[in-house]
Each structure stands twice: as structure tokens, then as C-alpha cells.
Amino acid sequence: MKGDTPVLDAESCAWMVRRLPDRISCIELLDEFIIAGDWSGDISCWTSDGDPVWEYSAPDRVSSIAVADDIVVIASGIDVVALSMSDGQELWRQKLEGSADEVFSIPGSGMIHATSSVFDIEHGDFMESAYWRFDNSGDLMVVHRFDERPWHVSVEPDSVLLGLGRPRCGMLVLREDVLEWEGLVDDDPVACGMQGVGRTIMGHSKGAVSIVENGIKNILTELDVGIESISFIETGISVIAEDGLQILDQDGGVLASNDISTISDSVESFSPIDEESSIWASIGNRLVSFNMECQEIAVIELRAPPSSLTANGNMMAVGLEDGAVYVFQSELIRRRFAAMNSGSSEGDSNRSAMLDKLRRLRE
């Protein structure tokens, strides 16, 4: 980290702080609510102001959360569980084969999608996976089984795209309940992906970036190292690769990059110094903000390594390995960094007031 980069402690700039008993596994950040799950199966829902709404104990680690049509759906152990958004009461649960990996739901569709996988300890690999679809009442509508594990899933109005690992690589496309395989990049497994409006991008283990738009497949670029995470941003695409963060334009050209190879996760959200977007990345026990030139502009110190990071508009939430959930708000973050840079007494007063608020919230 650069020595002149402003650094704030998370306690001094968080909008709210909450805690679950175990390591945070996933967070769903909605406009009015925040839902978090941990490795022990504990789930809590709060309002965006931090007021508790409900709690639920799932049968196993919460690996995925989706919300639509006033239903919260979770993947937990081998189960898919549906809860009422209003009070957290269990509506139904269905057992899958192997582990329930991810759940998806599109508002107004009346359908819930899930993926599962079976891991063979002897071979050290995933031996079978499946795609499942339920209606909102929990009735099974269709299931498809296949040999590869899907490392990305895009649920579109008329199809589902499943980006595959080895041995086949490529993707499975489900249309009208017919599952067909389509190639993407020869001998380059899908490692991650992101769904946008009408398009899907996928990062591959050997460095390729592929895009599917209106059913048309293209290879945008082929980097020199494997891709670990990928997402759409305002200027194009952000990529976490084995050798650091890279910003690509819409055609796959590299706009900016850095050589920080220890980034574990990232999101696009608000800038801590102006009104522009920024890329926040988790690195060790820190959240680091980069501008669109991949220059480090601010740091938030955390008390434990992050295990989940998400953003939604002017809010950002990070879950830690010690069970803490920090939520940050754009205006408050900018005020804190501005006060810090000015060195004013008003900044000290604001910091003290915020610490008092956080103590009250944790009670």
C-alpha cells in the first residue's frame, strides 16, 4: 500500500455494525433490507437503518441467498429453503443431491432456480451436478443432471446459461426444458461470471473472457493468467486475475491494471473522495478503493479478513470471518475521508459521535 493513501478504521466510518455467531458466508443487500447468513446456518434480516426484522436457523452453512416476490430463498447444506420476507417463517424446504450451491429467483417469474453438486473425496473432484427449478410453492418442476460443475449461472427470461468446468468446458443452455451444450473457449473451463442486462460475461481458468449477448457468443480477450472474478462496471469490465486487478473496455482492451496479486474479492460502488464510481477490493484485513485507473485512493482497516463483499447503489456491505457485518454508506464515507484529509476538529467531533452511535447500535 502507498504510504500517502488515507486510511480509516472501519469502526469510525461504518453506517452500522452487526454480528452473527460464525464466519459470514453471504450477504444480500436490498434497497430497504440487509440479509446475512453464516457458516453455522444463522440468518438475520435488518432494515437498512439497522433495526432487526427477523432471525432464522438454517440446517447448515448458508451458501446463497436470493429474494423475489416476498420470498427469501437460501441454499443451505443439501437443502433449498424458502422463507417469508416479512417475518422469516419457513414456507417450505426441498432436499437436493449433494450440496446446494446457489439459488436464483427473478421477480414476477414465480420460479426458483438452484444448482447442486456432488464432490468425490477419493477423486478430489466434482463428479455430478444438477440444475433444479421449483415454483414458489416448492413443487419441483424440472431437474437436469450432468457431469460438470457450473461455476456461473445466468437466469434469463427465456433461458438459463450454465458455465461449465472440466471436462467439457463451454456452457449448457436450457430453453423450453431442453438442455444443450455449446462451446465457448477450447479447453478453457469457466471459472466465474456475471450477468448483465441482456448479456453474460464469463472468465476462464486460462485467462479468456467470453461474452454471450442476444444468444451470440464471442471471445473478448485472452489474458496471460487465470481469472478469479469478473464483473460489469460503468467503463467496461473489471477482472481480478492471478496477477492483480485489470479494467477492460467493452471490447476487451486493457484500460488499466495493477500488480496486487492478493485481491480476494471486489465490487463497483461509490468513491470515498468524489461522486464517481470506485472499485472496492478486499486485500488481507483491508478494503481498498481504486479509481478507474487502478490507482489506490483510500483504505478502510477491518479487524478480521473479509469473507463476503457486496454493494448496491450507495451502500456497501462486508462480512468478516469473525462474524461481523459492516455496512458503509456513500455520503458518510465521503464525509469521513474529507474530514480526515482536512484535519479539522469537526472531523474529530464527527468521528466521536459516530463511535457513540455504533456502540449504541451494537447494544
C-alpha positions in Angstrom: 0.0 0.0 0.0 1.1 3.5 -0.7 2.2 5.5 2.3 0.2 8.6 1.4 -3.1 6.7 0.9 -5.7 7.9 3.6 -6.6 5.1 6.0 -9.7 4.9 8.2 -10.7 2.4 10.8 -14.0 0.6 9.9 -15.5 1.5 13.3 -15.1 5.2 12.6 -16.9 5.2 9.2 -19.5 2.4 9.2 -23.1 3.1 8.7 -24.0 0.2 11.0 -22.3 -2.9 12.5 -24.0 -6.2 13.2 -22.8 -9.6 14.2 -23.6 -13.3 13.6 -22.1 -16.2 15.6 -19.9 -17.5 12.8 -18.0 -16.5 9.7 -20.2 -14.6 7.2 -20.8 -16.7 4.1 -23.1 -14.4 2.1 -25.0 -11.1 2.2 -28.0 -9.9 0.2 -28.1 -6.1 0.2 -31.5 -4.8 -0.8 -32.9 -1.3 -1.1 -34.7 -1.5 2.3 -33.3 -4.6 3.9 -30.0 -6.4 4.6 -29.9 -10.2 4.9 -26.8 -12.1 6.0 -26.0 -15.8 6.6 -23.1 -17.5 8.2 -21.2 -20.8 8.2 -23.3 -22.2 11.0 -26.6 -21.6 9.3 -27.6 -18.5 11.2 -29.5 -15.8 9.2 -30.5 -12.4 10.2 -32.5 -9.7 8.5 -32.3 -6.0 9.3 -33.7 -2.8 7.9 -31.3 -0.5 6.0 -31.3 1.6 9.2 -30.1 -1.4 11.3 -33.3 -2.4 13.0 -33.8 -6.2 13.5 -36.6 -7.7 11.4 -36.2 -11.5 11.9 -33.8 -14.3 12.5 -33.7 -17.9 11.3 -31.6 -21.0 11.9 -30.8 -23.0 8.7 -29.8 -26.6 8.7 -26.2 -25.9 7.5 -23.9 -23.2 6.1 -25.8 -20.6 4.1 -24.1 -20.6 0.7 -26.5 -18.5 -1.3 -29.4 -16.1 -0.8 -32.0 -14.8 -3.3 -35.0 -12.6 -2.8 -38.1 -12.2 -5.1 -41.9 -12.0 -4.7 -41.7 -11.5 -0.9 -39.8 -14.8 -0.6 -36.3 -15.3 0.7 -34.7 -18.5 -0.8 -31.5 -19.9 0.6 -29.1 -22.7 -0.2 -28.1 -24.4 3.0 -26.2 -27.8 3.1 -28.2 -30.1 0.9 -31.4 -28.1 1.2 -33.2 -25.2 -0.6 -35.3 -23.4 1.9 -37.9 -20.7 1.3 -38.7 -18.1 4.0 -41.3 -15.3 4.3 -39.7 -12.0 3.7 -42.0 -10.3 6.2 -41.2 -12.5 9.3 -38.6 -15.1 8.3 -41.0 -18.0 8.8 -40.1 -21.2 6.9 -42.5 -21.8 4.0 -41.0 -25.0 2.6 -37.8 -26.8 2.0 -36.5 -29.3 -0.6 -33.5 -31.6 -0.5 -31.2 -31.7 -3.4 -28.5 -34.2 -4.3 -25.0 -33.4 -2.9 -24.6 -29.8 -1.8 -27.0 -27.0 -2.7 -24.6 -24.4 -4.2 -26.6 -21.5 -5.5 -30.2 -20.2 -5.7 -31.7 -17.7 -8.1 -35.1 -16.0 -8.4 -36.4 -13.4 -10.8 -39.2 -11.1 -9.5 -42.6 -11.9 -11.1 -41.5 -15.2 -12.6 -43.0 -17.4 -9.9 -39.9 -19.7 -10.2 -36.9 -20.6 -8.1 -33.7 -21.9 -9.7 -31.0 -23.9 -7.9 -27.8 -25.8 -8.6 -26.2 -28.6 -6.7 -23.0 -30.7 -6.9 -21.6 -33.9 -5.6 -17.9 -33.8 -4.6 -16.0 -37.1 -4.6 -13.4 -37.1 -1.9 -11.5 -40.0 -3.3 -11.0 -38.4 -6.7 -10.8 -34.8 -5.3 -13.3 -33.5 -7.9 -16.9 -32.8 -8.5 -18.5 -36.0 -10.0 -22.0 -34.8 -10.8 -24.1 -31.6 -10.8 -27.7 -30.7 -11.3 -29.9 -27.8 -12.2 -33.3 -27.6 -10.4 -36.4 -25.5 -10.8 -39.2 -25.1 -8.4 -42.3 -23.0 -8.3 -42.8 -20.5 -5.5 -44.8 -23.2 -3.6 -41.9 -25.5 -3.6 -43.1 -28.0 -6.2 -40.3 -29.5 -8.3 -40.8 -28.5 -12.0 -37.7 -29.9 -13.7 -34.3 -31.3 -12.9 -31.3 -31.9 -15.2 -28.2 -33.8 -14.2 -24.7 -33.5 -15.9 -21.1 -34.4 -15.1 -19.5 -30.9 -14.8 -19.9 -28.3 -12.1 -21.4 -25.0 -13.2 -19.2 -22.1 -12.0 -21.6 -19.5 -13.3 -25.3 -19.4 -13.8 -27.3 -16.7 -15.7 -31.1 -17.0 -15.4 -32.8 -15.1 -18.3 -36.5 -14.8 -19.2 -36.4 -17.5 -21.8 -33.2 -19.5 -21.0 -30.7 -20.5 -18.4 -26.9 -20.4 -19.1 -24.6 -22.7 -17.1 -20.9 -22.1 -17.5 -19.1 -25.4 -17.0 -15.8 -26.6 -15.6 -14.0 -29.7 -16.9 -14.2 -32.0 -18.7 -16.5 -30.4 -21.3 -16.0 -26.7 -20.5 -18.3 -24.5 -22.6 -21.8 -24.0 -21.3 -25.2 -25.7 -21.1 -28.1 -23.7 -22.4 -31.6 -24.6 -21.1 -34.5 -23.5 -23.4 -38.0 -24.8 -23.1 -36.7 -27.5 -20.7 -34.3 -28.8 -23.3 -30.6 -28.8 -22.2 -28.0 -28.4 -24.9 -24.2 -28.0 -24.8 -22.5 -25.1 -26.6 -18.8 -24.4 -26.8 -17.1 -21.2 -25.6 -13.3 -21.4 -25.5 -11.5 -24.6 -26.4 -10.0 -26.4 -23.3 -10.6 -23.4 -21.0 -13.0 -24.1 -18.2 -15.4 -21.4 -16.9 -14.2 -20.1 -13.5 -16.6 -17.2 -12.8 -19.1 -14.9 -14.5 -21.6 -12.0 -14.2 -25.0 -11.4 -15.7 -25.9 -8.0 -17.0 -28.9 -6.7 -18.9 -29.2 -9.0 -21.9 -25.7 -10.2 -21.7 -23.4 -12.5 -19.7 -19.6 -12.4 -19.4 -17.5 -15.4 -18.2 -14.0 -15.5 -17.0 -12.0 -18.7 -17.7 -9.3 -20.6 -15.8 -6.6 -20.0 -18.5 -7.4 -16.3 -19.0 -10.0 -16.0 -21.7 -13.0 -13.6 -21.3 -16.1 -14.7 -23.2 -19.4 -12.9 -23.7 -22.9 -14.1 -24.6 -25.2 -11.4 -25.9 -28.6 -12.0 -27.5 -27.5 -15.6 -28.0 -24.3 -14.7 -29.8 -21.0 -15.9 -28.3 -17.7 -14.1 -28.6 -14.2 -14.2 -27.1 -13.4 -10.6 -25.9 -9.8 -11.2 -25.0 -7.4 -13.8 -23.7 -5.2 -12.7 -20.8 -2.0 -14.4 -19.8 -3.2 -15.7 -16.4 -6.4 -17.3 -15.0 -9.4 -15.1 -14.0 -10.8 -15.4 -10.5 -13.6 -12.9 -10.6 -15.2 -10.7 -13.2 -18.0 -8.1 -13.3 -19.5 -5.3 -15.4 -18.6 -1.7 -14.5 -19.5 1.7 -15.9 -16.4 1.8 -18.1 -16.5 -1.8 -19.2 -15.4 -4.9 -17.3 -13.3 -5.4 -14.1 -11.3 -8.5 -13.8 -9.5 -10.0 -10.8 -6.8 -12.2 -12.3 -4.0 -14.1 -10.7 -1.7 -11.2 -11.2 -4.0 -8.4 -10.0 -6.8 -6.1 -11.0 -7.5 -5.2 -14.6 -10.0 -2.8 -16.2 -11.2 -3.7 -19.7 -13.2 -1.7 -22.2 -16.4 -3.1 -23.8 -14.2 -4.8 -26.5 -11.8 -6.5 -24.1 -8.9 -3.9 -24.4 -7.0 -3.3 -21.2 -7.6 0.3 -19.9 -5.7 0.0 -16.6 -4.1 -2.6 -14.3 -2.1 -3.1 -11.2 0.1 -5.9 -9.9 -1.6 -6.6 -6.5 -2.0 -10.4 -6.6 -3.6 -10.7 -3.1 -7.1 -9.3 -4.0 -9.7 -11.8 -2.9 -13.0 -10.0 -4.0 -14.2 -6.7 -5.4 -17.3 -4.7 -6.2 -18.0 -1.5 -8.0 -19.6 1.1 -5.7 -19.2 4.8 -4.6 -15.9 6.6 -4.4 -14.7 7.8 -1.0 -13.4 11.1 -2.3 -15.9 12.3 -5.0 -19.2 11.4 -6.8 -17.6 8.9 -9.2 -17.8 5.1 -9.1 -14.9 3.2 -7.5 -13.8 -0.3 -7.2 -13.5 -1.6 -3.7 -11.4 -4.7 -3.2 -10.7 -6.9 -0.1 -7.0 -7.4 0.5 -6.0 -9.0 3.7 -7.7 -7.2 6.6 -8.5 -4.1 4.4 -11.0 -2.7 2.0 -9.1 -0.8 -0.6 -10.7 1.7 -3.0 -9.3 2.0 -6.5 -10.3 4.6 -9.2 -10.9 3.6 -12.8 -7.1 3.9 -13.5 -6.5 1.2 -10.9 -4.9 3.7 -8.6 -5.3 3.2 -4.9 -7.2 6.2 -3.4 -8.4 5.1 0.1 -8.3 2.3 2.6 -10.6 1.0 5.4 -9.0 -1.1 8.0 -11.0 -4.1 9.2 -10.5 -6.2 12.4 -10.6 -9.5 10.6 -10.3 -10.7 7.0 -13.4 -10.2 4.8 -15.4 -13.4 3.7 -18.2 -11.7 1.8 -18.4 -8.4 0.0 -21.4 -6.8 -1.9 -22.7 -3.4 -2.9 -26.0 -1.9 -4.0 -26.0 1.7 -5.2 -24.8 4.0 -2.4 -24.5 1.1 0.2 -21.7 -1.5 0.6 -21.6 -4.4 3.0 -18.8 -6.6 4.1 -18.9 -9.7 6.2 -15.9 -10.8 8.2 -14.5 -14.1 9.2 -15.2 -13.3 12.9 -19.0 -12.9 12.2 -19.2 -9.1 12.0 -21.2 -7.4 9.3 -20.2 -3.8 8.4 -22.4 -1.6 6.2 -21.0 1.5 4.6 -22.9 4.4 3.1 -21.5 6.7 0.4 -22.2 10.1 1.9 -21.0 9.1 5.3 -17.8 7.6 3.8 -17.0 10.7 1.8 -17.6 12.9 4.9 -15.2 10.8 7.0 -12.4 10.9 4.4 -12.9 14.6 3.8 -12.7 15.4 7.5 -9.6 13.2 7.8 -7.9 14.9 4.9 -8.7 18.4 6.2 -7.5 17.5 9.7 -10.3 19.7 11.2 -11.7 19.5 14.7 -15.1 18.9 13.1 -13.8 15.7 11.8 -12.7 14.6 15.3 -16.2 15.5 16.6 -17.9 13.6 13.9 -15.7 10.6 14.5 -16.5 10.6 18.2 -20.3 10.9 17.5 -20.2 8.1 15.0 -18.3 5.8 17.5 -21.0 6.6 20.1 -23.7 5.7 17.6 -22.0 2.4 16.7 -21.7 1.4 20.3 -25.5 2.0 20.8 -26.3 0.1 17.7 -24.3 -2.9 18.8 -26.2 -3.0 22.1 
